[in-house]
């Protein structure tokens, strides 16, 4: 599993809009390029399972993968490909144990130290953020200072220091869209993670197509490991 684009869901857009966005975006991209990260920290577990099951059906139908944010057991039960974790020591090993089968584990990385910890713990990917200025997921959450493309370059260098296993992939997150996705790959990212550029668009298929074109044009510089 090596997606080029990770769509992080936002409950503010609603379930139906999210599903339609996933369907449109995935069909505009090559099979396997899209991964959907179900992120909803306020939803009760039972409701999360229901919506997760719906997304599992949709993602399978359109050739996309599915990971859950912070719920390894629910992800396992739904047949998802993996889980996304907050930064934290030993979290990767615990998530893999909870799955009991091969799983793709990504980790949030808001600093170089978080990247180092994730690489040491054996994460498959890090989502480095925030790269560009963006609105926080919650209206009550404080806006974070953008770290810029240097954060991507630094994360790439740290990831390449690991030996003896497949390199941890680097994804740029935060204010990413078709106009700056190529710059992220040139800085060292393997792909990008997006929210509103797809979810808020009235034509997510067009945005996904433009993202795909931007990433394909830069893929030769940094092919996926």
C-alpha positions as CSV (number, residue, x, y, z in Angstrom):
1,X,0.0,0.0,0.0
2,X,1.6,3.2,-1.2
3,X,-1.0,5.8,-2.0
4,X,-0.2,9.1,-3.6
5,X,-3.0,11.1,-2.1
6,X,-4.5,10.7,1.4
7,X,-7.9,12.2,1.9
8,X,-8.5,13.0,5.5
9,X,-12.2,13.3,6.3
10,X,-13.7,16.1,8.3
11,X,-17.1,15.6,10.0
12,X,-18.1,19.2,9.3
13,X,-18.8,18.2,5.7
14,X,-21.2,15.4,6.6
15,X,-21.2,11.7,5.7
16,X,-23.0,11.9,2.3
17,X,-20.8,14.7,1.0
18,X,-17.7,12.7,2.2
19,X,-18.9,9.5,0.4
20,X,-19.6,11.4,-2.8
21,X,-16.2,13.1,-2.7
22,X,-14.5,9.7,-2.2
23,X,-16.3,8.2,-5.1
24,X,-15.6,11.1,-7.4
25,X,-11.9,11.6,-6.4
26,X,-11.0,7.9,-6.6
27,X,-12.6,7.5,-10.1
28,X,-10.5,10.4,-11.3
29,X,-7.2,8.8,-10.2
30,X,-5.4,5.6,-11.0
31,X,-6.4,2.6,-8.9
32,X,-4.6,2.5,-5.6
33,X,-3.6,6.2,-5.6
34,X,-6.2,7.3,-3.1
35,X,-6.3,6.4,0.6
36,X,-9.1,7.6,2.8
37,X,-8.3,8.4,6.4
38,X,-11.5,8.4,8.5
39,X,-10.9,11.1,11.1
40,X,-13.8,11.9,13.5
41,X,-12.7,12.3,17.1
42,X,-16.1,13.3,18.3
43,X,-18.1,10.3,16.9
44,X,-19.2,7.5,19.3
45,X,-17.7,4.1,18.5
46,X,-20.9,2.6,17.3
47,X,-21.5,5.4,14.9
48,X,-17.9,5.3,13.8
49,X,-18.3,1.6,13.0
50,X,-21.4,2.3,10.9
51,X,-19.8,5.0,8.8
52,X,-16.6,3.1,8.6
53,X,-18.4,0.1,7.2
54,X,-20.0,2.4,4.6
55,X,-16.7,3.8,3.6
56,X,-15.2,0.4,3.5
57,X,-17.8,-0.7,0.9
58,X,-17.2,2.5,-1.1
59,X,-13.4,2.4,-1.1
60,X,-13.3,-1.2,-2.2
61,X,-15.7,-0.4,-5.1
62,X,-13.5,2.4,-6.4
63,X,-10.0,1.0,-5.8
64,X,-9.1,3.1,-2.8
65,X,-7.7,2.1,0.6
66,X,-9.1,2.9,4.0
67,X,-7.4,3.7,7.4
68,X,-9.0,4.9,10.6
69,X,-7.6,7.6,12.8
70,X,-6.7,6.3,16.2
71,X,-8.9,3.2,16.3
72,X,-6.8,0.1,15.5
73,X,-9.4,-2.4,16.8
74,X,-12.3,-0.8,14.8
75,X,-10.0,-0.6,11.7
76,X,-9.2,-4.3,12.0
77,X,-12.8,-5.3,12.4
78,X,-13.9,-3.3,9.4
79,X,-11.2,-4.8,7.2
80,X,-9.4,-1.5,6.7
81,X,-5.8,-1.5,5.5
82,X,-4.5,0.3,8.5
83,X,-4.6,3.0,11.1
84,X,-3.3,6.6,11.6
85,X,-1.8,7.5,15.0
86,X,-0.9,10.5,16.9
87,X,2.8,10.8,17.6
88,X,3.8,8.7,20.6
89,X,6.4,6.2,21.7
90,X,5.4,2.5,21.2
91,X,2.1,3.4,19.5
92,X,3.1,1.7,16.3
93,X,3.9,-1.6,17.9
94,X,0.6,-1.5,19.9
95,X,-1.4,-0.8,16.7
96,X,0.2,-3.7,14.8
97,X,-0.5,-6.0,17.8
98,X,-4.1,-5.0,17.9
99,X,-4.5,-5.7,14.1
100,X,-3.1,-9.2,14.4
101,X,-2.4,-9.1,10.6
102,X,-0.3,-7.0,8.3
103,X,-1.4,-3.3,8.6
104,X,-0.3,0.0,7.2
105,X,0.5,2.4,10.1
106,X,1.0,6.1,9.6
107,X,1.9,8.6,12.3
108,X,1.3,12.4,12.7
109,X,4.5,14.3,12.7
110,X,4.5,18.0,13.7
111,X,8.3,18.0,14.3
112,X,11.5,16.3,13.2
113,X,11.6,14.5,16.6
114,X,8.1,13.0,15.8
115,X,9.5,11.8,12.5
116,X,12.5,10.2,14.2
117,X,10.3,8.4,16.7
118,X,7.9,7.2,14.0
119,X,10.8,5.9,11.9
120,X,12.4,4.2,14.9
121,X,9.1,2.6,15.8
122,X,8.7,1.2,12.3
123,X,5.9,3.3,10.9
124,X,5.0,2.9,7.3
125,X,4.4,6.6,6.8
126,X,4.5,10.0,8.4
127,X,2.1,12.9,7.7
128,X,4.3,16.0,8.1
129,X,2.3,19.1,9.0
130,X,1.4,21.9,8.7
131,X,3.3,22.7,5.5
132,X,1.3,25.7,4.4
133,X,-1.2,27.9,6.2
134,X,-4.6,26.2,6.6
135,X,-7.7,26.4,8.7
136,X,-7.6,24.0,11.7
137,X,-10.0,21.0,11.6
138,X,-12.0,22.4,14.5
139,X,-13.2,26.0,14.9
140,X,-12.0,25.9,18.5
141,X,-8.6,24.6,17.7
142,X,-5.8,27.2,17.4
143,X,-4.2,27.8,14.0
144,X,-0.7,26.4,13.7
145,X,2.3,28.2,12.2
146,X,3.1,26.6,8.8
147,X,6.4,24.8,8.8
148,X,7.1,25.2,5.1
149,X,8.7,22.8,2.6
150,X,11.9,22.6,4.6
151,X,9.9,20.3,7.0
152,X,9.3,17.9,4.2
153,X,12.9,17.9,3.1
154,X,14.0,17.3,6.7
155,X,11.5,14.4,7.2
156,X,12.7,12.8,4.0
157,X,16.3,12.9,5.2
158,X,15.4,11.4,8.5
159,X,13.4,8.6,6.8
160,X,16.3,7.7,4.6
161,X,18.5,7.1,7.6
162,X,16.6,4.0,8.5
163,X,18.3,0.8,7.4
164,X,17.2,-2.8,7.2
165,X,13.6,-2.2,6.2
166,X,11.4,-0.4,3.6
167,X,11.8,3.3,4.0
168,X,9.0,5.2,5.9
169,X,7.0,7.2,3.3
170,X,6.6,11.0,3.8
171,X,3.3,12.8,3.1
172,X,2.9,16.6,3.2
173,X,-0.2,17.8,5.0
174,X,-1.6,21.3,5.6
175,X,-2.9,23.7,2.9
176,X,-2.1,21.3,0.1
177,X,-3.9,21.6,-3.3
178,X,-3.2,21.2,-7.0
179,X,-1.1,24.4,-7.2
180,X,1.4,23.4,-4.5
181,X,1.4,19.6,-4.6
182,X,4.2,19.4,-7.1
183,X,6.4,21.5,-4.9
184,X,5.9,19.1,-2.0
185,X,7.2,16.2,-4.1
186,X,10.1,18.2,-5.2
187,X,10.9,18.9,-1.6
188,X,11.0,15.1,-0.9
189,X,7.4,14.0,-0.2
190,X,6.1,10.7,-1.6
191,X,2.6,12.1,-1.7
192,X,0.2,14.6,-0.2
193,X,-2.6,14.5,2.4
194,X,-5.6,16.8,1.7
195,X,-8.8,17.9,3.4
196,X,-10.7,20.9,2.1
197,X,-9.2,21.0,-1.3
198,X,-11.3,18.0,-2.1
199,X,-14.1,18.0,0.5
200,X,-15.0,21.6,-0.1
201,X,-14.9,21.5,-3.9
202,X,-18.2,21.3,-5.9
203,X,-16.2,19.2,-8.4
204,X,-13.8,16.9,-6.4
205,X,-13.1,14.8,-9.5
206,X,-11.5,17.9,-11.2
207,X,-9.4,18.7,-8.2
208,X,-8.4,15.0,-7.8
209,X,-7.4,14.9,-11.5
210,X,-5.3,18.1,-11.2
211,X,-3.7,16.7,-8.1
212,X,-2.9,13.5,-9.9
213,X,-1.4,15.3,-12.8
214,X,0.8,17.4,-10.5
215,X,2.1,14.3,-8.7
216,X,2.6,12.3,-11.8
217,X,4.7,15.1,-13.3
218,X,7.0,15.0,-10.3
219,X,7.0,11.2,-9.6
220,X,10.3,10.6,-11.5
221,X,12.2,12.8,-9.1
222,X,11.1,10.8,-6.0
223,X,9.6,7.4,-6.9
224,X,7.7,5.6,-4.2
225,X,9.9,3.2,-2.2
